[in-house]
Amino acid sequence: MASYTINCNSCGTANRIPAGKEGKSGRCGQCRTPLPPLYYQPQPLTKSNFDPFVASYPGTILAVFWAPW
């Protein structure tokens, strides 16, 4: 199974996150500090869920905007 690595902002420990846990928060294996949820796949956001998602996500967000016109 694929996995991804997130470094803890508090202690710098690399934490392996299984791909099946995408979108779920975890804790650092060393210092137990909460880790932000990992999103490997793009998350489709709409007018109604964009602001709440951005306001609640503790990490960096890359947003790509697209319009059919």
ZILIN-V878927 format. One record per pair of residues at least 12 apart in sequence whose ideal C-beta (glycine too) atoms are under 10 Angstrom apart, sorted by the first residue. I is the first residue (numbers start at 1). GAP is how many residues later the second one is. D is the distance in Angstrom with one decimal. If there is no record, write none. Layout:
# ZILIN-V878927
i->I gap->GAP d->D
i->I gap->GAP d->D
This chain:
# ZILIN-V878927
i->1 gap->17 d->5.8
i->1 gap->18 d->6.2
i->1 gap->19 d->6.7
i->2 gap->15 d->9.9
i->2 gap->16 d->7.7
i->2 gap->17 d->4.1
i->2 gap->18 d->8.8
i->2 gap->20 d->10.0
i->2 gap->38 d->8.5
i->3 gap->12 d->9.8
i->3 gap->13 d->4.9
i->3 gap->14 d->6.1
i->3 gap->15 d->5.1
i->3 gap->16 d->6.2
i->3 gap->17 d->9.1
i->3 gap->18 d->8.9
i->3 gap->35 d->10.0
i->4 gap->12 d->7.5
i->4 gap->13 d->5.0
i->4 gap->14 d->8.2
i->4 gap->15 d->6.7
i->4 gap->17 d->9.1
i->4 gap->18 d->8.4
i->4 gap->34 d->5.8
i->4 gap->36 d->6.1
i->5 gap->12 d->7.2
i->5 gap->33 d->9.3
i->6 gap->20 d->8.1
i->6 gap->22 d->8.7
i->6 gap->29 d->5.5
i->6 gap->30 d->7.5
i->6 gap->31 d->9.5
i->6 gap->32 d->5.9
i->6 gap->53 d->8.9
i->7 gap->21 d->9.2
i->7 gap->28 d->9.1
i->8 gap->19 d->9.1
i->8 gap->20 d->4.0
i->8 gap->21 d->8.5
i->8 gap->22 d->6.7
i->8 gap->23 d->6.4
i->8 gap->24 d->9.5
i->8 gap->25 d->5.8
i->8 gap->26 d->9.5
i->8 gap->27 d->6.6
i->9 gap->19 d->8.8
i->9 gap->24 d->7.3
i->9 gap->25 d->9.7
i->9 gap->26 d->8.3
i->9 gap->27 d->8.5
i->9 gap->49 d->8.9
i->9 gap->50 d->9.0
i->10 gap->18 d->6.7
i->10 gap->20 d->8.8
i->10 gap->21 d->5.4
i->10 gap->22 d->9.3
i->10 gap->23 d->4.2
i->10 gap->24 d->9.4
i->10 gap->25 d->9.6
i->11 gap->17 d->6.4
i->11 gap->18 d->9.8
i->11 gap->19 d->5.3
i->11 gap->20 d->4.4
i->11 gap->21 d->9.6
i->11 gap->22 d->7.1
i->12 gap->16 d->9.5
i->12 gap->18 d->8.7
i->12 gap->19 d->9.4
i->13 gap->15 d->5.7
i->13 gap->16 d->6.6
i->13 gap->17 d->4.0
i->13 gap->18 d->7.0
i->13 gap->20 d->9.3
i->14 gap->14 d->9.7
i->14 gap->15 d->9.2
i->14 gap->16 d->9.4
i->15 gap->12 d->8.5
i->15 gap->13 d->5.8
i->15 gap->14 d->5.6
i->15 gap->15 d->8.1
i->15 gap->18 d->10.0
i->15 gap->20 d->6.2
i->15 gap->23 d->9.6
i->16 gap->13 d->8.4
i->17 gap->18 d->7.8
i->17 gap->20 d->9.3
i->17 gap->21 d->5.2
i->17 gap->23 d->9.1
i->18 gap->20 d->9.8
i->19 gap->19 d->8.9
i->19 gap->21 d->6.7
i->19 gap->22 d->9.5
i->21 gap->16 d->8.6
i->21 gap->17 d->7.3
i->22 gap->15 d->7.8
i->22 gap->16 d->5.9
i->22 gap->17 d->6.3
i->22 gap->18 d->5.6
i->22 gap->19 d->6.7
i->22 gap->21 d->9.8
i->23 gap->14 d->5.2
i->23 gap->15 d->7.4
i->23 gap->16 d->5.9
i->23 gap->17 d->9.1
i->23 gap->18 d->8.9
i->23 gap->20 d->8.0
i->24 gap->13 d->5.7
i->24 gap->14 d->8.1
i->25 gap->12 d->4.9
i->25 gap->13 d->9.0
i->25 gap->33 d->8.9
i->26 gap->12 d->8.3
i->34 gap->24 d->8.3
i->35 gap->23 d->9.1
i->35 gap->24 d->9.1
i->36 gap->21 d->6.8
i->36 gap->22 d->4.6
i->36 gap->23 d->4.0
i->36 gap->24 d->9.0
i->37 gap->19 d->9.8
i->37 gap->20 d->7.6
i->37 gap->21 d->8.6
i->37 gap->22 d->8.1
i->38 gap->21 d->8.7
i->39 gap->14 d->9.8
i->39 gap->18 d->8.6
i->39 gap->20 d->8.9
i->39 gap->22 d->9.1
i->39 gap->23 d->10.0
i->42 gap->20 d->9.1
i->42 gap->21 d->9.9
i->42 gap->22 d->7.7
i->43 gap->14 d->9.5
i->43 gap->18 d->9.3
i->43 gap->20 d->9.8
i->45 gap->16 d->9.7
i->45 gap->18 d->7.7
i->45 gap->20 d->9.7
i->50 gap->13 d->8.3
i->50 gap->15 d->10.0
